[in-house]
Amino acid sequence: MPSPLTPAQNESLVAAIRQAEITTSGEIRVHLEDTCPTPEPLDRAAQVFAELGMHRTAQRNGVLFYLAWQSRQFAVIGDSAINSAVPDDFWEMTKEEILAQFRNEHYVEGLAKGIKLVGEQLQRYFPYDKTTDENELDDAISFGGGMSA
């Protein structure tokens, strides 16, 4: 199945990731697939997180936005260091902000808003250090479940 994103939407999300990562050592990825192969999207997000090697960042501060397009399932998951740094309600609040956009079928806007919110937290807890930081993970949107860019 082809991507539900137009090339312009894809580039817009990649640009949002790059903008969010400018001021932090944190890493953000977006993964899209047609349907979620597990009952719980958070479980699938954890699988994708591992498959993408997101647990291998130096500071354990990667964040994954997972969206199963056709089955309308969504999750956001962060690695151990970002999980322990952000307020307890941060992930739920971020998810609700994104879902509010999704309910109006503003999927790209919702993801971009979530990326921005996560970027702000990453900047707060993991500021960019020009002497040691590098882009550890690809900023491109990843696709699964038969989808392609």
N, CA and C atoms as an extended XYZ file, in Angstrom:
447
Properties=species:S:1:pos:R:3:atomname:S:1:resname:S:1:resid:I:1 pbc="F F F"
N         0.847       -1.180        0.000 N   MET     1
C         0.000        0.000        0.000 CA  MET     1
C         0.887        1.236        0.000 C   MET     1
N         0.584        2.197       -0.810 N   PRO     2
C         1.392        3.422       -0.822 CA  PRO     2
C         1.161        4.245        0.450 C   PRO     2
N         2.042        5.166        0.683 N   SER     3
C         1.952        6.039        1.851 CA  SER     3
C         0.673        6.870        1.799 C   SER     3
N         0.052        7.083        2.965 N   PRO     4
C        -1.098        7.976        3.010 CA  PRO     4
C        -0.681        9.445        2.943 C   PRO     4
N         0.614        9.685        2.948 N   LEU     5
C         1.138       11.044        2.907 CA  LEU     5
C         1.487       11.450        1.485 C   LEU     5
N         1.192       12.675        1.147 N   THR     6
C         1.692       13.220       -0.110 CA  THR     6
C         3.183       13.500        0.088 C   THR     6
N         3.929       13.656       -0.993 N   PRO     7
C         5.342       14.014       -0.819 CA  PRO     7
C         5.525       15.294        0.003 C   PRO     7
N         4.650       16.273       -0.176 N   ALA     8
C         4.757       17.521        0.584 CA  ALA     8
C         4.490       17.280        2.072 C   ALA     8
N         3.514       16.425        2.392 N   GLN     9
C         3.226       16.109        3.791 CA  GLN     9
C         4.388       15.347        4.427 C   GLN     9
N         4.948       14.422        3.676 N   ASN    10
C         6.107       13.664        4.163 CA  ASN    10
C         7.240       14.628        4.487 C   ASN    10
N         7.534       15.533        3.559 N   GLU    11
C         8.620       16.492        3.771 CA  GLU    11
C         8.312       17.424        4.941 C   GLU    11
N         7.040       17.766        5.108 N   SER    12
C         6.636       18.625        6.224 CA  SER    12
C         6.919       17.959        7.568 C   SER    12
N         6.634       16.676        7.666 N   LEU    13
C         6.907       15.958        8.911 CA  LEU    13
C         8.400       15.802        9.160 C   LEU    13
N         9.158       15.516        8.116 N   VAL    14
C        10.612       15.415        8.261 CA  VAL    14
C        11.178       16.767        8.708 C   VAL    14
N        10.653       17.850        8.132 N   ALA    15
C        11.099       19.192        8.528 CA  ALA    15
C        10.760       19.464        9.996 C   ALA    15
N         9.588       19.014       10.449 N   ALA    16
C         9.206       19.192       11.852 CA  ALA    16
C        10.167       18.432       12.770 C   ALA    16
N        10.545       17.222       12.357 N   ILE    17
C        11.508       16.440       13.141 CA  ILE    17
C        12.842       17.175       13.205 C   ILE    17
N        13.319       17.630       12.065 N   ARG    18
C        14.620       18.324       12.032 CA  ARG    18
C        14.593       19.595       12.871 C   ARG    18
N        13.493       20.328       12.806 N   GLN    19
C        13.366       21.553       13.598 CA  GLN    19
C        13.375       21.227       15.089 C   GLN    19
N        12.656       20.187       15.477 N   ALA    20
C        12.596       19.801       16.889 CA  ALA    20
C        13.948       19.318       17.400 C   ALA    20
N        14.745       18.710       16.521 N   GLU    21
C        16.028       18.151       16.944 CA  GLU    21
C        17.175       19.160       16.939 C   GLU    21
N        16.962       20.349       16.396 N   ILE    22
C        18.037       21.346       16.291 CA  ILE    22
C        18.618       21.696       17.654 C   ILE    22
N        17.774       21.785       18.669 N   THR    23
C        18.224       22.275       19.969 CA  THR    23
C        18.338       21.181       21.028 C   THR    23
N        18.411       19.922       20.582 N   THR    24
C        18.473       18.832       21.542 CA  THR    24
C        19.330       17.689       21.021 C   THR    24
N        19.796       16.875       21.953 N   SER    25
C        20.484       15.648       21.565 CA  SER    25
C        19.480       14.527       21.332 C   SER    25
N        18.211       14.779       21.643 N   GLY    26
C        17.166       13.773       21.479 CA  GLY    26
C        16.924       13.419       20.020 C   GLY    26
N        16.317       12.262       19.830 N   GLU    27
C        16.028       11.757       18.489 CA  GLU    27
C        14.541       11.435       18.382 C   GLU    27
N        13.930       11.859       17.287 N   ILE    28
C        12.508       11.642       17.060 CA  ILE    28
C        12.323       10.901       15.746 C   ILE    28
N        11.447        9.907       15.759 N   ARG    29
C        11.094        9.167       14.540 CA  ARG    29
C         9.578        9.087       14.437 C   ARG    29
N         9.084        8.938       13.212 N   VAL    30
C         7.675        8.682       12.935 CA  VAL    30
C         7.613        7.407       12.116 C   VAL    30
N         6.733        6.494       12.524 N   HIS    31
C         6.546        5.235       11.800 CA  HIS    31
C         5.073        5.087       11.449 C   HIS    31
N         4.793        4.847       10.163 N   LEU    32
C         3.428        4.660        9.682 CA  LEU    32
C         3.283        3.267        9.094 C   LEU    32
N         2.140        2.651        9.344 N   GLU    33
C         1.797        1.420        8.665 CA  GLU    33
C         0.282        1.364        8.507 C   GLU    33
N        -0.181        0.445        7.664 N   ASP    34
C        -1.606        0.427        7.365 CA  ASP    34
C        -2.435       -0.043        8.548 C   ASP    34
N        -2.126       -1.192        9.108 N   THR    35
C        -2.860       -1.693       10.267 CA  THR    35
C        -1.884       -2.158       11.336 C   THR    35
N        -2.343       -2.122       12.561 N   CYS    36
C        -1.526       -2.543       13.692 CA  CYS    36
C        -1.635       -4.059       13.841 C   CYS    36
N        -0.524       -4.792       13.756 N   PRO    37
C        -0.575       -6.249       13.831 CA  PRO    37
C        -0.716       -6.807       15.253 C   PRO    37
N        -0.732       -5.940       16.251 N   THR    38
C        -0.906       -6.378       17.637 CA  THR    38
C        -2.175       -5.735       18.203 C   THR    38
N        -2.754       -6.340       19.233 N   PRO    39
C        -3.975       -5.751       19.814 CA  PRO    39
C        -3.756       -4.346       20.384 C   PRO    39
N        -2.588       -4.101       20.932 N   GLU    40
C        -2.294       -2.810       21.553 CA  GLU    40
C        -1.261       -2.033       20.730 C   GLU    40
N        -1.587       -0.812       20.287 N   PRO    41
C        -0.622       -0.041       19.496 CA  PRO    41
C         0.654        0.297       20.273 C   PRO    41
N         0.564        0.418       21.585 N   LEU    42
C         1.770        0.693       22.374 CA  LEU    42
C         2.746       -0.479       22.312 C   LEU    42
N         2.210       -1.699       22.288 N   ASP    43
C         3.070       -2.876       22.141 CA  ASP    43
C         3.759       -2.874       20.781 C   ASP    43
N         3.014       -2.534       19.746 N   ARG    44
C         3.599       -2.475       18.405 CA  ARG    44
C         4.636       -1.355       18.332 C   ARG    44
N         4.332       -0.220       18.944 N   ALA    45
C         5.294        0.889       18.955 CA  ALA    45
C         6.599        0.458       19.608 C   ALA    45
N         6.512       -0.325       20.684 N   ALA    46
C         7.719       -0.822       21.352 CA  ALA    46
C         8.509       -1.748       20.436 C   ALA    46
N         7.804       -2.578       19.662 N   GLN    47
C         8.478       -3.456       18.693 CA  GLN    47
C         9.201       -2.631       17.632 C   GLN    47
N         8.503       -1.646       17.075 N   VAL    48
C         9.092       -0.799       16.031 CA  VAL    48
C        10.271       -0.010       16.601 C   VAL    48
N        10.122        0.493       17.820 N   PHE    49
C        11.194        1.220       18.497 CA  PHE    49
C        12.469        0.379       18.492 C   PHE    49
N        12.325       -0.900       18.853 N   ALA    50
C        13.470       -1.813       18.880 CA  ALA    50
C        13.983       -2.100       17.464 C   ALA    50
N        13.072       -2.347       16.521 N   GLU    51
C        13.468       -2.643       15.145 CA  GLU    51
C        14.252       -1.494       14.519 C   GLU    51
N        13.892       -0.262       14.875 N   LEU    52
C        14.579        0.914       14.339 CA  LEU    52
C        15.866        1.237       15.099 C   LEU    52
N        16.164        0.459       16.132 N   GLY    53
C        17.389        0.682       16.905 CA  GLY    53
C        17.359        1.949       17.733 C   GLY    53
N        16.168        2.389       18.093 N   MET    54
C        16.050        3.660       18.805 CA  MET    54
C        16.576        3.584       20.237 C   MET    54
N        16.713        2.400       20.766 N   HIS    55
C        17.255        2.214       22.116 CA  HIS    55
C        18.781        2.352       22.133 C   HIS    55
N        19.368        2.527       20.975 N   ARG    56
C        20.833        2.611       20.898 CA  ARG    56
C        21.370        4.041       20.932 C   ARG    56
N        20.526        5.032       21.197 N   THR    57
C        21.038        6.396       21.267 CA  THR    57
C        21.906        6.549       22.510 C   THR    57
N        22.895        7.409       22.426 N   ALA    58
C        23.859        7.569       23.514 CA  ALA    58
C        23.191        7.947       24.831 C   ALA    58
N        22.184        8.827       24.762 N   GLN    59
C        21.561        9.303       25.999 CA  GLN    59
C        20.204        8.657       26.279 C   GLN    59
N        19.829        7.655       25.485 N   ARG    60
C        18.546        6.940       25.674 CA  ARG    60
C        17.373        7.919       25.700 C   ARG    60
N        17.369        8.822       24.703 N   ASN    61
C        16.347        9.858       24.659 CA  ASN    61
C        15.626        9.915       23.305 C   ASN    61
N        15.408        8.753       22.717 N   GLY    62
C        14.649        8.681       21.477 CA  GLY    62
C        13.152        8.622       21.755 C   GLY    62
N        12.365        9.157       20.801 N   VAL    63
C        10.909        9.151       20.900 CA  VAL    63
C        10.338        8.698       19.563 C   VAL    63
N         9.377        7.790       19.621 N   LEU    64
C         8.732        7.274       18.414 CA  LEU    64
C         7.244        7.604       18.424 C   LEU    64
N         6.788        8.171       17.304 N   PHE    65
C         5.362        8.358       17.052 CA  PHE    65
C         4.948        7.236       16.106 C   PHE    65
N         3.999        6.424       16.540 N   TYR    66
C         3.532        5.276       15.759 CA  TYR    66
C         2.076        5.508       15.365 C   TYR    66
N         1.779        5.319       14.069 N   LEU    67
C         0.412        5.468       13.583 CA  LEU    67
C         0.081        4.353       12.609 C   LEU    67
N        -0.953        3.563       12.950 N   ALA    68
C        -1.499        2.567       12.031 CA  ALA    68
C        -2.674        3.251       11.338 C   ALA    68
N        -2.441        3.619       10.102 N   TRP    69
C        -3.324        4.515        9.360 CA  TRP    69
C        -4.739        3.970        9.198 C   TRP    69
N        -4.883        2.798        8.618 N   GLN    70
C        -6.216        2.273        8.327 CA  GLN    70
C        -6.970        1.847        9.576 C   GLN    70
N        -6.278        1.271       10.536 N   SER    71
C        -6.957        0.825       11.749 CA  SER    71
C        -7.102        1.943       12.788 C   SER    71
N        -6.576        3.117       12.453 N   ARG    72
C        -6.716        4.306       13.304 CA  ARG    72
C        -6.229        4.053       14.729 C   ARG    72
N        -5.000        3.541       14.819 N   GLN    73
C        -4.387        3.297       16.116 CA  GLN    73
C        -3.101        4.107       16.208 C   GLN    73
N        -2.838        4.626       17.391 N   PHE    74
C        -1.733        5.558       17.569 CA  PHE    74
C        -1.077        5.333       18.928 C   PHE    74
N         0.230        5.548       18.969 N   ALA    75
C         0.968        5.506       20.236 CA  ALA    75
C         2.189        6.408       20.113 C   ALA    75
N         2.633        6.908       21.238 N   VAL    76
C         3.904        7.630       21.306 CA  VAL    76
C         4.675        7.002       22.456 C   VAL    76
N         5.958        6.725       22.202 N   ILE    77
C         6.773        6.011       23.184 CA  ILE    77
C         8.156        6.654       23.243 C   ILE    77
N         8.673        6.777       24.460 N   GLY    78
C         9.995        7.349       24.648 CA  GLY    78
C        10.915        6.370       25.353 C   GLY    78
N        12.199        6.551       25.126 N   ASP    79
C        13.202        5.697       25.758 CA  ASP    79
C        13.311        6.032       27.252 C   ASP    79
N        14.103        5.256       27.965 N   SER    80
C        14.154        5.326       29.426 CA  SER    80
C        14.543        6.695       29.972 C   SER    80
N        15.516        7.368       29.385 N   ALA    81
C        15.967        8.643       29.949 CA  ALA    81
C        14.916        9.735       29.795 C   ALA    81
N        14.282        9.809       28.647 N   ILE    82
C        13.239       10.825       28.466 CA  ILE    82
C        12.022       10.472       29.320 C   ILE    82
N        11.700        9.192       29.434 N   ASN    83
C        10.577        8.779       30.290 CA  ASN    83
C        10.779        9.219       31.734 C   ASN    83
N        11.986        9.075       32.223 N   SER    84
C        12.230        9.424       33.622 CA  SER    84
C        12.346       10.936       33.827 C   SER    84
N        12.552       11.699       32.758 N   ALA    85
C        12.738       13.145       32.885 CA  ALA    85
C        11.433       13.934       32.806 C   ALA    85
N        10.531       13.530       31.930 N   VAL    86
C         9.319       14.322       31.711 CA  VAL    86
C         8.311       14.117       32.842 C   VAL    86
N         7.391       15.068       33.015 N   PRO    87
C         6.337       14.896       34.024 CA  PRO    87
C         5.522       13.631       33.747 C   PRO    87
N         4.940       13.077       34.803 N   ASP    88
C         4.205       11.811       34.694 CA  ASP    88
C         3.098       11.845       33.651 C   ASP    88
N         2.441       12.991       33.491 N   ASP    89
C         1.315       13.081       32.559 CA  ASP    89
C         1.721       13.529       31.153 C   ASP    89
N         3.009       13.693       30.908 N   PHE    90
C         3.448       14.251       29.624 CA  PHE    90
C         3.009       13.421       28.423 C   PHE    90
N         3.212       12.115       28.459 N   TRP    91
C         2.893       11.291       27.292 CA  TRP    91
C         1.397       11.289       27.018 C   TRP    91
N         0.604       11.201       28.082 N   GLU    92
C        -0.853       11.206       27.898 CA  GLU    92
C        -1.323       12.561       27.366 C   GLU    92
N        -0.775       13.656       27.904 N   MET    93
C        -1.133       14.989       27.431 CA  MET    93
C        -0.754       15.156       25.956 C   MET    93
N         0.427       14.705       25.595 N   THR    94
C         0.882       14.804       24.213 CA  THR    94
C        -0.019       13.984       23.298 C   THR    94
N        -0.327       12.781       23.713 N   LYS    95
C        -1.207       11.916       22.929 CA  LYS    95
C        -2.572       12.578       22.724 C   LYS    95
N        -3.127       13.187       23.761 N   GLU    96
C        -4.435       13.842       23.649 CA  GLU    96
C        -4.382       15.046       22.709 C   GLU    96
N        -3.296       15.813       22.751 N   GLU    97
C        -3.131       16.952       21.830 CA  GLU    97
C        -3.139       16.464       20.377 C   GLU    97
N        -2.452       15.375       20.137 N   ILE    98
C        -2.373       14.809       18.793 CA  ILE    98
C        -3.733       14.252       18.375 C   ILE    98
N        -4.360       13.495       19.260 N   LEU    99
C        -5.650       12.896       18.929 CA  LEU    99
C        -6.724       13.954       18.674 C   LEU    99
N        -6.641       15.092       19.326 N   ALA   100
C        -7.592       16.177       19.063 CA  ALA   100
C        -7.506       16.608       17.598 C   ALA   100
N        -6.296       16.648       17.060 N   GLN   101
C        -6.110       16.970       15.637 CA  GLN   101
C        -6.587       15.814       14.757 C   GLN   101
N        -6.272       14.588       15.158 N   PHE   102
C        -6.689       13.411       14.386 CA  PHE   102
C        -8.208       13.334       14.257 C   PHE   102
N        -8.925       13.698       15.324 N   ARG   103
C       -10.392       13.631       15.289 CA  ARG   103
C       -10.970       14.521       14.188 C   ARG   103
N       -10.250       15.567       13.836 N   ASN   104
C       -10.650       16.463       12.754 CA  ASN   104
C        -9.971       16.093       11.437 C   ASN   104
N        -9.387       14.899       11.400 N   GLU   105
C        -8.674       14.382       10.233 CA  GLU   105
C        -7.490       15.256        9.816 C   GLU   105
N        -6.877       15.909       10.796 N   HIS   106
C        -5.668       16.705       10.579 CA  HIS   106
C        -4.477       15.885       11.072 C   HIS   106
N        -4.165       14.833       10.329 N   TYR   107
C        -3.147       13.877       10.784 CA  TYR   107
C        -1.739       14.462       10.774 C   TYR   107
N        -1.387       15.111        9.703 N   VAL   108
C        -0.038       15.682        9.611 CA  VAL   108
C         0.127       16.786       10.648 C   VAL   108
N        -0.885       17.614       10.802 N   GLU   109
C        -0.825       18.686       11.793 CA  GLU   109
C        -0.714       18.119       13.204 C   GLU   109
N        -1.458       17.040       13.471 N   GLY   110
C        -1.393       16.413       14.781 CA  GLY   110
C        -0.017       15.861       15.087 C   GLY   110
N         0.548       15.151       14.117 N   LEU   111
C         1.897       14.617       14.317 CA  LEU   111
C         2.906       15.750       14.487 C   LEU   111
N         2.780       16.796       13.673 N   ALA   112
C         3.711       17.931       13.766 CA  ALA   112
C         3.609       18.597       15.133 C   ALA   112
N         2.386       18.718       15.647 N   LYS   113
C         2.214       19.320       16.972 CA  LYS   113
C         2.866       18.443       18.044 C   LYS   113
N         2.661       17.133       17.948 N   GLY   114
C         3.287       16.221       18.895 CA  GLY   114
C         4.800       16.277       18.828 C   GLY   114
N         5.328       16.337       17.623 N   ILE   115
C         6.779       16.434       17.434 CA  ILE   115
C         7.307       17.705       18.098 C   ILE   115
N         6.584       18.804       17.922 N   LYS   116
C         6.991       20.072       18.530 CA  LYS   116
C         6.986       19.970       20.063 C   LYS   116
N         5.919       19.406       20.622 N   LEU   117
C         5.831       19.258       22.081 CA  LEU   117
C         6.968       18.396       22.623 C   LEU   117
N         7.234       17.297       21.956 N   VAL   118
C         8.319       16.407       22.383 CA  VAL   118
C         9.667       17.120       22.241 C   VAL   118
N         9.840       17.834       21.142 N   GLY   119
C        11.082       18.580       20.934 CA  GLY   119
C        11.347       19.574       22.050 C   GLY   119
N        10.290       20.239       22.528 N   GLU   120
C        10.449       21.201       23.625 CA  GLU   120
C        10.916       20.509       24.902 C   GLU   120
N        10.369       19.332       25.184 N   GLN   121
C        10.795       18.592       26.377 CA  GLN   121
C        12.222       18.066       26.214 C   GLN   121
N        12.520       17.573       25.030 N   LEU   122
C        13.882       17.093       24.787 CA  LEU   122
C        14.881       18.235       24.943 C   LEU   122
N        14.543       19.406       24.428 N   GLN   123
C        15.436       20.555       24.560 CA  GLN   123
C        15.636       20.898       26.038 C   GLN   123
N        14.573       20.835       26.810 N   ARG   124
C        14.650       21.177       28.225 CA  ARG   124
C        15.555       20.221       28.983 C   ARG   124
N        15.396       18.928       28.737 N   TYR   125
C        16.116       17.927       29.519 CA  TYR   125
C        17.396       17.422       28.852 C   TYR   125
N        17.484       17.571       27.543 N   PHE   126
C        18.645       17.086       26.785 CA  PHE   126
C        19.079       18.142       25.773 C   PHE   126
N        19.600       19.277       26.270 N   PRO   127
C        19.987       20.347       25.345 CA  PRO   127
C        21.115       19.914       24.406 C   PRO   127
N        21.145       20.528       23.264 N   TYR   128
C        22.151       20.244       22.249 CA  TYR   128
C        23.532       20.671       22.740 C   TYR   128
N        24.509       19.828       22.516 N   ASP   129
C        25.896       20.129       22.849 CA  ASP   129
C        26.705       19.981       21.562 C   ASP   129
N        27.162       21.105       21.014 N   LYS   130
C        27.824       21.081       19.704 CA  LYS   130
C        29.119       20.278       19.693 C   LYS   130
N        29.684       20.020       20.875 N   THR   131
C        30.941       19.270       20.905 CA  THR   131
C        30.732       17.761       20.855 C   THR   131
N        29.543       17.299       21.260 N   THR   132
C        29.347       15.846       21.319 CA  THR   132
C        28.145       15.332       20.538 C   THR   132
N        27.171       16.186       20.269 N   ASP   133
C        25.942       15.701       19.656 CA  ASP   133
C        26.060       15.491       18.159 C   ASP   133
N        25.370       14.458       17.710 N   GLU   134
C        25.259       14.173       16.286 CA  GLU   134
C        23.882       13.575       16.053 C   GLU   134
N        23.415       13.636       14.816 N   ASN   135
C        22.121       13.050       14.490 CA  ASN   135
C        22.325       11.536       14.425 C   ASN   135
N        21.846       10.839       15.455 N   GLU   136
C        22.097        9.404       15.577 CA  GLU   136
C        21.126        8.543       14.778 C   GLU   136
N        19.940        9.067       14.512 N   LEU   137
C        18.923        8.287       13.805 CA  LEU   137
C        18.419        9.047       12.585 C   LEU   137
N        18.033        8.305       11.577 N   ASP   138
C        17.484        8.881       10.357 CA  ASP   138
C        16.229        9.679       10.685 C   ASP   138
N        16.065       10.837       10.064 N   ASP   139
C        14.882       11.661       10.287 CA  ASP   139
C        13.722       11.265        9.390 C   ASP   139
N        13.984       10.417        8.398 N   ALA   140
C        12.943       10.027        7.448 CA  ALA   140
C        11.824        9.261        8.142 C   ALA   140
N        10.617        9.403        7.610 N   ILE   141
C         9.481        8.623        8.078 CA  ILE   141
C         9.737        7.163        7.700 C   ILE   141
N         9.495        6.261        8.629 N   SER   142
C         9.629        4.828        8.297 CA  SER   142
C         8.223        4.259        8.074 C   SER   142
N         8.176        3.200        7.277 N   PHE   143
C         6.902        2.604        6.907 CA  PHE   143
C         6.961        1.100        7.117 C   PHE   143
N         5.819        0.526        7.491 N   GLY   144
C         5.727       -0.907        7.684 CA  GLY   144
C         4.394       -1.411        7.178 C   GLY   144
N         4.175       -2.695        7.314 N   GLY   145
C         2.906       -3.288        6.923 CA  GLY   145
C         2.580       -3.138        5.468 C   GLY   145
N         3.586       -3.229        4.602 N   GLY   146
C         3.346       -3.152        3.170 CA  GLY   146
C         3.338       -1.733        2.619 C   GLY   146
N         3.545       -0.744        3.484 N   MET   147
C         3.537        0.649        3.021 CA  MET   147
C         4.930        1.020        2.530 C   MET   147
N         4.968        1.989        1.646 N   SER   148
C         6.241        2.535        1.189 CA  SER   148
C         6.092        4.019        0.959 C   SER   148
N         7.219        4.697        0.927 N   ALA   149
C         7.217        6.143        0.769 CA  ALA   149
C         6.656        6.580       -0.559 C   ALA   149
